[in-house]
Amino acid sequence: MTAEMHEPEAPQTDSARAWVVLGSAFIAMFTAFGVAYSFGAFFGPMADEFGTNRSATAFFFSITTFAYFALGIFSGRIADRIGPRPVVIFGAVSMVVGLLLTAEVSSIQLGYLTYGLGVGIGVACLYVPMVAAVSGWFVEKRTVALGLAVAGIGTGTLVLVPFIERVIEANGWRDAYRLFALIAAVLLSIAAVGAFRPPVSASKPLAIREAIRGRSDFWILYVSSLFLSSALFTPFVFMSDYIETNEVSGSGAVLLGIIGMASIGGRLGSGALAAKVGVLPLFRASCVGLGLSFLVWIIADANYVLLVAFALVLGVCYGGLIALSPAVVAELYGVLGMGGVLGALYTANGFGGLIGPPVMGQIIDSSGHTAAQWAALASGLLGGGLLFAISKEVAD
């Protein structure tokens, strides 16, 4: 099954409107993941107020991650049918309401519901529909456009995580969530304006079951994503806790910001490099590199300079992974109905996010951070290694 069978080129693709959609996608990613990946800054203050251990507090992040990746299969399919704008508007409302309600919760369990569902549904309605929209609006420059769009994820992490850490220190975590709600309301309203429906989506989208039937490559990607996401989310949840526990001279939020900054380079660089070495080979290299980056964290111990090096390596590889995964799906299945197929694949990230952080938290509580770092290393390398089971003939 080739991409050409499902990818009729329309006159409007790669047009000025396509770049407007890309800009809206960037804003949506900036906001959605800037909020979601800031949880590490909230981790300590919330655990202290509610008196919860690492595993229970990490589940706050995990249920959110599971929600936005698992629900992507529905938001992507709905966007395939009715266009991305109504889905983006619904997601914006969900995120804003969820953040406002979370600022008022009296228990961590209630926060699981308000933040997990509110922010989880919000990100699900923003990420997959807008990635699929960019894929549908671009043909000749698709890989570059996807890299630019998802660079919003890294930029949001770079800008919002250190910013919100200072807000928490000055005003507390509850006011920080209220401020996030205001920021999300403004930025996502702007993003919704440019969320135009792709011209190629006018055709009947390819059914998910039809796309993946008899395709072992889908399930290889699925299992690989599960292991990679379990590793990836470990620093986003536990880096600030690691810095505090090991009395490292430096900021965990700054390290997360560096991951975000480096991921921007990985996203943008992957677009140009993929044209020379191929999408799938570069995707494999990014995933294996992500796993290997945890060796740097293990070696770093309390050396902040080496922790910065870890953040840079992880960020570049993470950026390549995020930018190239939609391009891999488009290459394998085409762009018609891509929202549904991409959403189905991203449920693996949801399960990785649901399982990984609480398990890592339990490992840290029982055996320390180093044991969790080794577990993340093993999980990342397993996920990257599985990708070599995808044959070159299928990818080409």
N, C-alpha and C positions, 0 to 999 in steps of 0.2 A: 504494500500500500504506500504510495508516494504522496508527497505533499501536493504535487501538481494536480492530482485528481480532485482536490478539495479547495483549491486556491485560485479562483479566477481573479485576474488582476483587473481592478476597476480604475477609471480615470482619476478618481479622487484620492487614491492612495499616494503616499509620499507628498501630499499637498500641504499648503499653508494650514488648513484645518487639522491635518494630521499632527502638526507641531503644536497646535493649541491643545489637542488631546494629550500629547506627551507632557506639556506643561501642567495640565490638570492632574495627570497621573503622578507627576513629581510631587506636587503639593499634597495629594492624598497620601502618598507613601511617607512623606516627611512628617505629616501629622500623626497618622495611624501608628507608625512604628516608633516615632519619637516618644509617644505616650507609652506604648506597650513595653519598649525596651528600657524605659526609665525605672522599671520596678525595682531594680537593684538599689536605687537611691532611697526607696520607700521601705526596703526590707528591714533594716535595723529599727527604725522608729516604730513601725507597725508591730514587729515582734516584741519590742519592749512594752508597748502599751497593752497588747493583748496577752502577753506572757506565753507566747507559743514557741515551739522549738523550730529548728531549721526546716525540717521536712514539712511540717504543717504550714509554715509561712510560705515556703516555696510552692505549695499546692495552689496558693493564690494566683501565682503566675502561670502555673501549669494548666489550670482549668481554663484560663483565658486563652492560652496558646492553643489548647485543644479545640476550643470553640471556634476560633477564627480560621484554623486550618480545616477542621472537620466540616464546618458549615460552608466552606468555599465551594464545595461540590454543588450546593443548592444556589448560592449567590451567583456563581459562574453560569449555571444553567439558566437561571432566570434572566441574567443580563444578556445571554445569547438570544433569548426570545423577545425581550421588551426593550433592550438597550441598557447601557450602564447608568444613565443619569438617575432614574427612579431608585435604583439599587443604592447608588452613592448617597442620595438624600436620606433614604431610610437608615443607612449605616451611620451617617452623621448624627441624626437624631438619637439613635441608640447609644452612640459613644458619649455624647454630651449628657444625656440623662443618666447613663451608668456612672460617669465620673461625679456628677453632682450627688447622686445617691450614695456613692462610696464615701464621700466626704462626711456623711452623717451616720455611718454604720456604728453599731455598739459592740460588734463581735466579728472575729475573723470569718466565722461561718457565714454571716450575712454578707460580708464582703465578697465571698466566693460567688454569691448570686449576683450582686449588683455590678461588681467589676467584671467578673467572669463572663456573664452574659452580655452586659452592656457594652464593654469594650471589645469582647470577643466577637459579638455580632457585628459591631461597627467595623472592625478590621476585616472581617470576612466579606463585608459588602463593599469594601474599598479596594482590597488588594487584588484578588483574582479578576473581578470585572474590569478593573482599569488596566491590568497587565494584558488581559485578552483584548481589550480595546486598542491598546497600542500595537499589539501584534497584528490586528486586523487593519489598522490604518497605514501600516508600513509594509512594503515588500522589499524594495531594493536596499533600504537602510534599516531593516528590522532589527538586526543584532545590535547596532549602534543605538537605535532608538530605545530598545529595551534596557540597555545599559544606562542610558541617561535617565529613563523613568525610574528605575529601581535605585538609582543613586540617591533618590529622595530618602530612602530608608537610612542609608549611612549618614546623610546630611542631618536628618532628624535626630539620629542618635548623637551625632557630634554636637549639635546645637542645644537640644532640649535636655539631655541628661545632666550635663554640668550646670545648666541654668536652673533646673528644678531642684538640684541638690542644694543650691544656695537658698532657694525659696523655702525649702524644708527646714534648713538650719535657722532661717530668720523668722519664719511664720508657722512652722509645723506642717505635718503631712496633709492635714485636712484642707487647709487653705491652698496647699499646692495642687490638690485635686480640683478645687474650685477654679483655680487659675487655668489649669489644663482644659477644663470644660469651656471656658471662654475662648481660649486660643483655638480649640478644635471647632467651635461654632463658627468662628470667623473664617478660618482657613478652608474648612470643608465646604462652606457656602461658595467660596471662590472656585474650588475644585469642581463642584457640581455644574457650574456654568459651562465649562468646556468638556464635559463628559459626553461627547457626541457618539452616536451609534456607528460602528464601523460599516463601510459600504458593503463589505463582503458578507456581513451577517444577514443580509436580506434573503439569502438562500437558506434552504432547510439545513440546520446544523446536523453534523454527523452524530449519531447516537453514541453514547459512551460505550455501551456494550459492543456495538459494531466496531468501534475504533480499537478496543483492546482485546477483542475475541481472538484467541490463538496467538497473542503477542506476548511472548515471555519477557520481552524487553520492558514492558510496563511493570511487571511484577518485580523485575530486577531493580528498576528505578524506585519502586515503592519501598522495598525492604532496605535498600541503600539509604533512602531519605530518612527512614525511621532511625537508623543507627546514627547518621550524621547529625540529625537534629537533636538527638539525645546528648551528643557531645557539645554541639554548638551553644545550647542554652545554658550550659554550666557556668561560664564566666558572666553571662548577663544577669544571672540570679545571685551568684555567690562571690563575685569579685570584691565587692565592697566589704562583705563579711570576712573574706580572706585577708584583705588589707588590715582590717581592725584586729582580727584574731592574732595575726603574726606581727602586729605592731610595725608595719611597713611605713616608712616615711614617704607618704604620697597619697594621692586620692584615687579611690576606686572609680569614681564617676569620670575622672579625667581619662583613665584607661579605657572605659567604655566609649568615651568620646573619640579616643584614638582609634579604637576598633571601627567606629563609624566613619572616621576620616579615611582610614586606610581602605575601607570597603568601597568608598567612592572611587578611589584609584583602581581597585579591582574590577569594579563594574564598568568604568569607562575604558580601561585598558583591555578588558576582555573582548569588547566589541571589535576593536581594531585587530587584535591578535588572532581572534577566531577566524578572520578572513584568510590568514596565512597558514595556520596550523589545523584548522577545522574545529567545529563546535564541540563535538564529542571528545576528542583528545584533550582539549583545553578544560572541558568540564571535569574529566577524570583527574587531571592534574590538580585542579582547584580543590577537589574533594579529598584527595590523598594529602595534599598540603595542609588542609584544615586539620586532619587527624594528627599529622606530624607536628603541628604547631604546639600541641600540648606538651611535647618534650621540652620546649623552651620554657614553658610555665613551670614544669617540674624542676628544671635546672636553676631557674631564677631564684626560687626560694623567697628571700626577703629583699633581693636586689631590685630596686625599682627600675633601673635602667634596662635590665633584662626583662622585666615585666612589660615595659614599653615595647621592647622588641617582640615579645609574645603577642601583644595587642596589634602590632603592625602586621606580623605574618598572618595571624588569624583573620584580621580584617581584610587583607588583600584576597586571601583564599575564599573567605565568606562572600566577599563582593562578587568574585568570579562565579561562584556557585549560584548565587541568587540571579545574577544577570543571565547566565547561560541556561538555566533549567527551563525557562519558557521557550528559548530558542531550540533546545533539544526536543521539546514536545512538538513545537511547530514543524521541525524537520522530520520527525517521525510520523506525525498524524495530520499535518496541515493546520490551517487556522479556523476553518469552519467548525463551530462547536468546540473551539479550543477552551473556552471558559469552563465547560463541563469536564473535559478531559483533564485540564490542569487542576481543577478543583478536586477531582477524584484522586489525583496523584498527591495533592497537598494534604489529604487526610493522613498520610503517613507522617508528615511533619507534626500534625496534631497529636497523634499517638506518641511520637517521640517527645513532644513538649509536655504531654500529660504524665508520662512515665519517668522521663529523665530527671527533671529537677527534684521531685520528692525522693527518688532513689538515691541521687547524689547527696541530698540533704541527710538521708539516713546513714549513708556511708560516712559523711563528715562527722555526724554526731557520734558514730560508733568507732571510727578508725582514723579520723582526721582528714584534712584537705588533700594531702598527698595521695591517699588511696583513691579519692574521687578523681583526682587528676589522671591517675593511671587508668581508671575505668573509662574516663572520657577519651583518652588516647586510644584505647582498644576499640571503643565504639566507633570513633572516627575513622580509624584505619580499616575496620571491617566494612563500614559503609562505602568508603572509597574503593576498596579492593573489589567489591561486588560489581562495580561498573565495568570491569574488564571482561565480564561475561557477556556483555552486549557486543554482538558481532559487528565488525566494520561494515559488512555488506548491508545489514539492516539500517545502520545509521546513514549510509550513503544512498 
